[in-house]
Amino acid sequence: MVSRSSSSRRSLSRLPDEGRVLSAVREAGVPLLPAALTKRLQIGAADQAAFEAQLAQMVQRGVLFANRKGALCLPAALDVVVGTVLGHPDGYGFLELDEGGDDLYLSSREMFKTLHGDKVAARRIPRGERGRVEAEILDVLERGQRDIVGRLHQRHGVWFVVAEDRRLNQDFLLTPEGRRTAKAGDIVVAEIVDPPSASHEAIVRIKEVLGTADDDGIEIEIALRKHALPFVFSEAVEHSAEKFGDSVKSSDIKGRRDLRDLPLVTIDGETARDFDDAVYAARNKQGFRLIVAIADVSHYVKDGSVLDKAGRERGTSVYFPRRVIPMLPETLSNGLCSLNPAVDRLVMACDMVVSAKGVVKHHEFYPAVIRSRARLTYTEVWDYLSRGTALPALNAAEMPEVQETRESLDTLYALFKHFLEQRRKRGAIDFETTEMEMHFDTCGKIEKITPLVRNDAHRLIEECMLAANVCAAETIRAHHVQALFRIHEGPTAEKLAALKAFLALCALRLGGGEKPATKDYAKLLEQIQTRDDKDLLQTLLLRSLQRAEYGAEEKGHFGLAYPAYAHFTSPIRRYPDLLVHRTLKAILAGKAYQPKGDSWKALGEHCSVTERRADEATRDVETWLKCLYMQRHLDEVMTGTVSGVTNFGLFVTLDGLAIDGLVHVTELGSDYFRFDAARHTLTGQRGGVVYTLAQRVAVRVVRVDPDAGKIDFSLWEEESSEKEKPKTGKKRSAGKVSKTQKKMSERKTS
């Protein structure tokens, strides 16, 4: 007797593979109805249903295309392309092709048929509007959106949702029963029950009411759902984390090196709750001994476990203002895996021998157990190193322990200075940007925004982490095993050409010809430090580089000037670091680690996507909060710097706030303005006024839209603002330039 499962396997084995199906359609030379294809491939009646399912899957993936009569065709024969729809807030969109190459333009008419994120089959239109290559959508193969988050509206008796994601530039209609108890103005999560088509708009029904725009924390609730961030752990995941208890067991310590007598400490920000790393340094005959001890998350989170699957899905912890969405349950991330003071914790240690000049001569990885002496903050450590201030966290410690800890900190600082010198010799790029810190009131609104001061304690820890990450990458390379590397490539040819064109206008030059090295960037950064526009130039240099990502190929890290680099130091909050830990443990055991379920290439792509997703969600929340802050400053006059020039206006970054707003071209005066992309200028054709990057301006806050994340400014005459700033200001006329702006224009064009 044959079991049902074995019978099913036999049936599947009789189905033709994908290549044979495509060959049959190709050989036919004409579109084939499924029945004709079934006959041509001699599919028996018992396999008919399975074969039809196979064909449906091939059509859904875009491997085959079904025409209006249902006949199957090869996409290439019809000049049909498959790709993903990228919506734009202004209603049009682009088609990102699976086969690569330039994106195709999608008109607002075509975008009415689909939504951002959909996978579609389309036909090229060689000469569309304005002579550009466009696409006509033939079929939606796979829907990218199941739920949307947005605000509920009512107009003339019609209820509809406007999506928070402006790339979804359509109204989503509700049936009367689909509204449930939601009220106009509510922020809701709606399920798409009938997607849009050429004949009708999308129909949705309310799944969840999140609250109103005034609710504390609503911006985070929106971002979590808009970006599909997992934010609730299942009971199985929570239970798996809790079963380890809250302390290290004696059996866990067996076989590990005991570093509990060493004065290792953690140094983090004041609000940090998960402590990945502890550090220790001492002088020796070779120069220095540096130990970077990293939480051994891989001891608890095993490959393929429910904890591992949850961590892999999230990819990274997400740090919102006032709230963290951890990669792993807090039982582990803030508890057993966090290197809290005065308790035993399991670590993977990177033990380095560093020369007196700051060169790592030897390194060794091994599992260990530590007991952190203190949880220190950057501010405390810098106060101690710069002024000899006491360390509060050590007050209760015995005197010998305090002295050992101080000696370790002093040695770390001395070693840090040698690391800095090696960084300079290596030619690593050191982008010194000023981050802004938000301070909140009891209602969760921004009370003030202040610069976040980076001191040498921050940089000390950064250099120690860089050293450990490089050692991890070198160990992986030396043993010729696969793993995830952190990859940062230099500028593309297109970006490099644009950068050099602008630098030439500023009487500056980037060395290195068509392939500049990291040292060339570092040299130019050093040259511009005394310029008034150094922040802008630094931003342009940074934007010319490609975004860092994760990959299985070691392509080096351009910004840090390392031939190979891997992330090892944050396994509590980054999944790639957890993979590197497993790789290193496998090397110690004489094995090669291969993750379950995914290839290294797929894991690199996934981790890069989850990192971008977290960044976008965080940026959305910060933009919302900044808009709410600026609503309290409507009609006020502020100063700032032109940080972007486009054909539709100027982007201005406000002084001391790092908040951007737009001065629309219609606010520049009654003139026609010519945009010069190479020079980043807008020039009035009649009045001759020139607006350019890095120009200092005074602006009035005229409009704020938190839903759209937009802040609008108008220009303000600086002469009148110096006397008294009234509530409403005069807009700049096209033919008049303030003294300050005239000087800026003369300096920029000299």
Secondary structure, 3 states (H helix, E strand, C coil): CCCHHHHHHHHHHHCCCHHHHHHHHHHHCCCECHHHHHHHCCCCHHHHHHHHHHHHHHHHCCCCEECCCCCEECHHHHCEEEEEEEECCCCCEEEEECCCCCCEEECHHHHCCCCCCCEEEEEEECCCHHHCCEEEEEEEEECCCCEEEEEEEEECCEEEEEECCCCCCCEEEECHHHHCCCCCCCEEEEEEEECCCCCCCCEEEEEEEEECCCCCCHHHHHHHHHCCCCCCCCHHHHHHHHCCCCCCCHHHHCCCEECCCCCCEEEECCCCCCCCEEEEEEEECCEEEEEEEEECHHHCCCCCCHHHHHHHHHCECEEECCEEECCCCHHHHHHHCCCCECCEEEEEEEEEEEECCCCEEEEEEEEEEEEECCEEEHHHHHHHHHHCCCCHHHCCCCHHHHHHHHHHHHHHHHHHHHHHHHHHHHCCCCCCCCEEEEEECCCCCEEEEEEECCCHHHHHHHHHHHHHHHHHHHHHHHCCCCCCEEEECCCCHHHHHHHHHHHHHCCCCCCCCCCCCHHHHHHHHHHCCCCCCHHHHHHHHHHHCCCCEEECCCCCECCCCECCCCCCCCCCCEHHHHHHHHHHHHHHCCCCCCCCCCCHHHHHHHHHHHHHHHHHHHHHHHHHHHHHHHHCCCCCEEEEEEEEEECCEEEEEECCCCCEEEEEHHHCCCCCEEEECCCCEEEECCCCCEEECCCEEEEEEEEEECCCCEEEEEECCHHHHHHCCCCCCCCCCCCCCCHHHHHHHHHHHC
